[in-house]
Amino acid sequence: MQKPHSTPDWTSNEHRYRGVIDSLREVVFQTDLAGTWTFLNPAWTDITGFSVEESLGRSFSEFLHPDDRERDPEPLQKLFAGEVEFVRHEMRYLTRDGSYRWVEVFARLMHDDDGGILGTAGTLNDFTERKAADGALARRERYLTALVDMQQRLLATQDGGDLYGPALAPLGHASGASRVYVFELHRAQDGAILSSQRAEWCAPGVKPEIDNPDLQNVPMEPALRRWTETLSRGDVIEGLVESFPASERELLDPQSILSLLVLPLRVRGVLTGFVGFDNTLEARRWDRLEVDLLSAAAGAISMALERRESERALRERERRFRQLAENASDVLYVYRREAPRGFAYVSRVAHTKLGYGPVAHYADAELWYRRVHEEDRALMEQLLEAPEPFQGAPVVVRFLHPDGRTLWLEHVVAPVTDASGRMVAVEGLARDITERRQAEEALRLSEASFRALLEGVPDAAAIERDNQIVYANAALVATLGFERADQLVGRPLTEFVRDMRSPDAVRAGALTGERRLVRRDGRTRVAEVVSLPLRFDGQPAVVSIARDVTEQRQLQARLTLADRLASVGTLAAGIAHEINNPLAFVLSNLGFLSDEFSRSLPPGDGAAALQARLKGEPDLGEWQEVLQEACEGAERVRQIVRQLKTFSRPDEERVSPLDVHAVLESVAMMAANEIRHRAQLRRDYGDIPPVMANEGKLSQVFLNLVVNAAQAIPEGAAHRHEIRLATRVNGAGRVVVEVADTGVGIAREVIDRIFDPFFTTKPVGVGTGLGLSICHSIISGLGGDITVDSEPERGTLFRVVLPTPETVERAKPSEPDARQAPRAPRGRVLVVDDEPAVGRVLQRILREHQVDVACSGRQALELLERGLKPDAVLCDVMMPDLTGRDVYEAVRRQYAGLEHRFVFVSGGAFTSGARDFLASIPNLMLEKPFDEARVRGVVEELVRQRQPAHDA
């Protein structure tokens, strides 16, 4: 055997050999007997990163991986013993960066010239990449084997069996994990997402956690929110636990988990759980290949879960279908066309419907052919043998029941094909429509009676087919203003009925609602229209019946308006009452001061006043002028309050002689703000007698007309427009009131309809179409008349004609001159009013008498209990503690006769009970602000009546 050279021959061609060795990619080395490097070529630096200079003189074992330093020394021992010529083995050599490289070592002994052993020589061949590829291939094969094993176990799992347990063991062995487990997600009662461990596999020596109660019903929020979000996207949780958030480590550290891989389980794209892989022995991360293969395993488990869920849902659907089929009122069947031909399934209701149960059908494949009406057998045979032309379309055949009846059955069939597309069966549904056919026949026979019935009803009726009128009764012809029914036939009903739903919309069921009927002449009526589908002359149609409710709706509108006016009236009365109280003492105080100043002014033509001013004394004349102006202003307020009080009693129907001019002035005052920016108000009053009317209703009419006139004039040009109020007496002795404007006018085509209910030319939201209709009703109710003349862009004139009383007292009885009347004796007066200032006013007005003031009803009763005997009692009607009625009733019970000396005072606000009370008693009532002369006169009259009793 040829011996290897002990030392390289460097004497000849040294440079050439050295160049070859230095260019090799394999490491060429030499060591001495102690294992110390004595030679290394540059490839050593390329592989390990250590330089040749720093490595020579050091033992080769210093560069070995710690796990390889203690490897079996037998191969080297055999080499030094001469038992083998060379050795070849795999070792891991460390690199400068702390990693290692897999190296194939080839070594021989070196001898000197005498044959002594000098050391070893050989090569180091780096095969790290090949080793890694081989390892990856081995891992891949190991994982693939585990996946196949897992799939087989999943497929072999029986329905309802353990799905996770058989799958986890192969994955655990393949992955080298310490633990493999499955958690399922579920929801708590409050909707929170929880996770619970359902299965686990552990490597030998690893503590199981399947019985750990802390791993059941674990909230995913907020500690594991990252897991929920990441896994829901289909991504994985992977890494060293020490890098995880603190909230997650609190759950993982007690389980000694160093590294972790969590993969999602999703069913139909929804996260339902996760598979986890723990490493409790070393903090080793899983590489990309492992993650991909284990993700495939998790996907296989997800598919198994989805398949199980689908099978469960399918079984549930089949159960519900069978339950539905067995409880349905229709006969469901499957007819098998392959041998043996016959019924494969018939629902139990067949016995009730057809007289033959499922067993009879299964035993006789020709049952239906024999029991079907002979005229329909060919059609029945086609349904069961060649159903394609009828697929989804109902087909009616007649069936002979065992009891002799003929049934009408409506069949709906569909073919059943195999994988090759060949029809193997027919699925069908048979519905008993006997009653419907009988009803249709009865309906057909009754249509003539129905036509006669519609002719007799008083309501308008029409029948439509294909959106055209095919029948109209006499009431509809008359209602729409036509002469004959053929003038309506062939025209759509929607031409005459506004807001009418089309006949197509009625097919779903009856439609009811209010619609507007438009007559041939353009006038509008309101009707309640009901439309419903039916068969007429054997074809689908829609019948519509309309009942004219114009008068009812107009009455409702009046009631609604009356209710609104009552509310406004209540408000107006309250305002009048609140204003009248202070206004009473303001006017009275101003009048008192004015009288006092009149008595204190210096006499003469003003010279004395001038002389007093030169002396620095007050100018009492100027003061009196100021007081007179204040009195005039307060009087104007009183007139406004009187107009408000006109609307505070809208329910009064009393008709009496009225001064129309006073009503017009009241209306002009209330509409002043509406008129001011649009036109000038011109009055053209004639000499007219009073009219017979109700003040509130007449004010309502003229206020509506004046406001309408103002709204017909655009703003901004008041100097070019006018509203004229004119009055005169016509030839019949009636009063004519005209309200004219220079506004936009009314179009000729609608002027005849402006008094119709709900008709308006104003924009939506501005007018209701009821104002003029109500005005017309009020004037007609008073026995008068209202007409209109108008031209577009030329203005409008409303003319109201009102009746007058046959005899009217034109002259008012003159009031007796208080200065000429004999002076009344001094009397005692009790004033009861919750407003102290009103009491003081009455004290000043009645200063000739002794006046006691009570600020409440209770205080008044206390004064009477102490012995007060008044000649007159001026009592407010509305007080907070005891009302005037309460005081009156208490006095009538305890001091009989004194109630006749009550005079009630009021600011104008009454409850319905107070108004009824005042109407039921004969006592007088004085209104605030006070007419001082009337107050004095009423009190003096009561004192005169009482005084003789005092004298006695």
Secondary structure, DSSP 8 states (H G I E B T S, - for coil): -----SS---SSSHHHHHHHHHH-SSEEEEEETT-BEEEE-THHHHHHS--HHHHTTSBGGGGB-HHHHTS--HHHHHHHTTS-SEEEEEEEEE-TTS-EEEEEEEEEEEE-TTS-EEEEEEEEEE-HHHHHHHHHHHHHHHHHHHHHHHHHHHHH--TTS-SSHHHHHHHHHHHT-SEEEEEEEEE-TTS-EEEEEEEEEE-TT----TT-GGGSSEE-SSTTHHHHHHHHTT--EEEEGGGS-HHHHHHHGGGT--EEEEEEEEETTEEEEEEEEEESSS-----HHHHHHHHHHHHHHHHHHHHHHHHHHHHHHHHHHHHHHHH-SSEEEEEE-SSS-EEEEE-THHHHHHS--HHHHHH-TTHHHHHB-GGGHHHHHHHHH--GGGTTS-EEEEEE-TTS-EEEEEEEEEEEE-TTS-EEEEEEEEEE-HHHHHHHHHHHHHHHHHHHHHHH-SSEEEEEETTEEEEE-HHHHHHTT-S-GGGTTTS-GGGTEET---HHHHTTS-EEEEEEEE-TTS-EEEEEEEEEEEEETTEEEEEEEEEE-HHHHHHHHHHHHHHHHHHHHHHHHHHHHHHHHHHHHHHHHHHHHHHHHHHHS-SSSSHHHHHHHHTT---HHHHHHHHHHHHHHHHHHHHHHHHHHHTT-TT----EEE-HHHHHHHHHHHTHHHHHTT-EEEEE------EEE-HHHHHHHHHHHHHHHHHTS-TT-GGG-EEEEEEEE-TTS-EEEEEEE-SS---TTTGGGTTSTT---S-TTT--S-HHHHHHHHHHHTT-EEEEEEETTTEEEEEEEE---SS---S------TTTS------EEEEE-S-HHHHHHHHHHTTTSEEEEESSHHHHHHHHHTT---SEEEEES--SSS-HHHHHHHHHHHSTTGGGGEEEEE-S---HHHHHHHHHS---EEESS--HHHHHHHHHHHHHHHHHHHH-
